[in-house]
Amino acid sequence: MTAPAVSVLTIEHLDFQPTCDARDGKKACEAPSDFSVTVHGHVLAYKNGTQVKEGDMTCHFCSDHLAAFNEFARKRLPSRCRGCTRVFTRLSDIILHVVAL
């Protein structure tokens, strides 16, 4: 399997420390984010009454939740996106880019 692209560069000059975007049930993770992660995100939205497709999304994850998301996605391969019907056969189809913060 091809691994997601992991940048060797880090973002050193953030004016703030983002928190992890993950949720455990209804409770949000309060840990500082260690990674900015771009994932396949197929959102169906409406503009002027017409359904349009939106693209990938960026999330912030702590190390524990990035590992959990990685395992969650890996266990579901192959899978099909309900929004665009694309079939994912590799983890790198879902997790597109990872940058350490």
SEKE-612586 format. One record per residue (C-alpha): z, x, y. Coordinates in steps of 0.05 Angstrom, whole numbers, plus 5000, padded with zeros to 4 digits. Last residue first. Layout:
<sites>
ZXY
...
</sites>
This chain:
<sites>
526450515428
522650675364
515750385362
513049975303
505949705298
502149195257
507448885212
503548315179
497048645154
501049295146
505148955092
498848905051
495248315018
495347825076
490547235072
488246945138
489046195143
489446225220
495745825230
498645755160
497946495149
496646635075
500847055029
500047634980
505347854989
511747454998
516647974974
513848485024
515048015083
522447915068
523348655052
520348875118
524248335155
530748585124
529149315141
527449105213
533948705213
538249295194
534849775242
535749315302
529548905318
525548735381
519548295372
512348345397
507447795382
500247765356
495247265379
494746565408
489946045381
487745465425
488444715418
485244355476
489143875521
488444315582
491644885542
495144715477
498345235433
497845435360
501746075349
499346585300
503747185303
501847805265
507348295282
508548805336
515349135330
519549455385
525049825350
532450005357
534749365389
542049335408
546248915361
548148205382
544347855327
543547115344
547546605305
543945975284
542146225214
542446975220
537847075279
533447675296
531347845367
535548475370
538148635439
534148975493
537449565529
535349575602
531550005651
527650315594
525851035602
525651365534
520650945495
519851355433
513851735406
512951835332
509751145329
510250785263
503750465239
505249985183
504950285113
498750225071
500050005000
</sites>
